[in-house]
Amino acid sequence: MHCSHPLTSIIQGLSILVLLLVLTACKPEKTLLETIQHQGELVVATRVGPTTYYQAFDQFTGFEYELAKQFADYLGVRLKIITYKDLGELLQALKNSDVHFAAAGLTITKERAQEFRFTSPYQQVSQQVIYQKNSLKPTNVQDLNDGPLVVMANSNHSEHLQRLKDNHNEINWTEKSNSTMLSMLNIVNDGQAAYTIVDSNIFDLHRSIFPELRSAFNIKDWEPLAWAFPPTPDTSLYATAENFFNKINHDGSLKAKKERFYGHRNFDYVGARTFIAHMDSRLPRYEEDFKSAAMELDIDWRLLAAVGYQESLWNPNAISPTGVRGLMMLTLQTAKEVGVTNRRDPKQSIAGGAFYLKKLLKRLPKNIQEPHRTWFALAAYNTGYGHIQDARILTKNKGEDPDNWFEVKPNLLLLKKRKYYQNTRHGYARGAGQSVLYVKNIRRYYNSLVWATEKTADYYVPVPQTTLAMLTPIAH
């Protein structure tokens, strides 16, 4: 019988251990991109706001959020959003690599470019000095000393003011922490400060709820917006993000997103003032009715209110030449269908309009996703479900996406031409053009209601600090 010597066994064991250590040491470490794809999670920092991240139609949305979600989908991972109230805290988290990158509407400034790695820009904005319409308009930097100037702390605006001061400009300002550009506009609107500085895209989005505010001049012309990455040696995720932006620029999806979030922002001073006045004088009478009907049917009450404003300017006695009447402007046939016995009763009208809108939302094919689903339902509310389906069929026959409102919209307009409507089931769509404008107006009123009802808060809408979005991987 042969027995191995104990020392031999120990030597063999040590040899195996050394071999394993050598093999482990030789194995290359995963890149950041590989680690993210292995763990299945992309962590992105942002701030709550109309250009970044907010809640609408009972789901999270926002230009930056939608871009980040599309990128996570491109990688085949889920998206984890972390929001920061203070811009300085967000930048520090980015510097510490607590997040993979920031999608927060950040401008590329000289100071930031020294600390972070930015992608190619996806948008250009200017820095605008904002003042009240009935006060003295400032025309240059020196005029800003005539009244208190307040800006966001740690912002590109404060950085630019500091550069101006370093270049021997006499200028004084106050910085406000834990603030948003919306709160800056609110401060000037309420007379707490004479001037503020905000990015041009933010002011354009908010003009409808601050019709008395004006842009005096650009204190700084066009600056690029981009995603910001920590300055780490590993550039695998950054390089993939650059490829992603090249892709969406080429395939048109970036342009489509810009149209979706910024394409309906025409400012009408008289219309905006009228809307604000009606929001103060008329909406309070019916707000609880909108909320009650919306809660019962699981609809955003502000969407119902926006429909009511577009239909009647919140006037329960409104009547059209064709006999449509009431706050939600129901036809006699629709009123009977939804159980409304008195169309001039605002409570009945709102409940009936909500029921009919919900019915249209349910009737649409299940594959139509939000927010397109809501926009299709609104168009159907105005021009009829049949014409919307005809437009979707026409869109599909042309090889376009019948579930995308922006691709269906121009084909809906074609239903006024004999060449197109003669082969459809429901024929000539007399109000097709009106329906396109109808949806555009309601989108504007809805967003105004969202921001107006939250304009005194730091957040536009109540959202949790961390949001996890599960995404379906797609081929790329």
Buried (B, 14 or more C-beta within 10 A) or exposed (E): EEEEEEEEEEEEEEEEEEEEEEEEEEEEEBBBBBBBBEEEBBBBBBBBBBBBBBBBBEEBBBBBBBBBBBBBBBBBBBBBBBBBBBBBBBBEBBEEBBBBBBBBBBBBBEEBEEEBBBBEBBBEBBBBBBBBEEBEEBEEBEBBBEBBBBBBBBBBBBBBBEBBBEEEBEBEBEBBEBBBBBBBBBBBBEEEBBBBBBBBBBBBBBBBBBBBBBBBBEBBEEBBBBBBBBBEEBBBBBEBBBEBBEBBEEEEBBEBBEEBBBBBBEEEEEBBEBBBEBBEEBBEEBBEBBBBBBEEBEBBBBBBBBBBBBBBEBBBEBBEEEEBBBBBBBBEEBBEBBEBEEBBBBBBBBBBBBBBBBBBBEEBEEEBEEBBBBBBBBBBBBBBBBBBBBBBBBBBEEEBEBBBBBBBBBBBBBBBEEEBBEEBEBBBBEBBBEBBEBBBBBBBBBBBBBBBBBBEBBBBBEBEEEBEBEBEBEEE
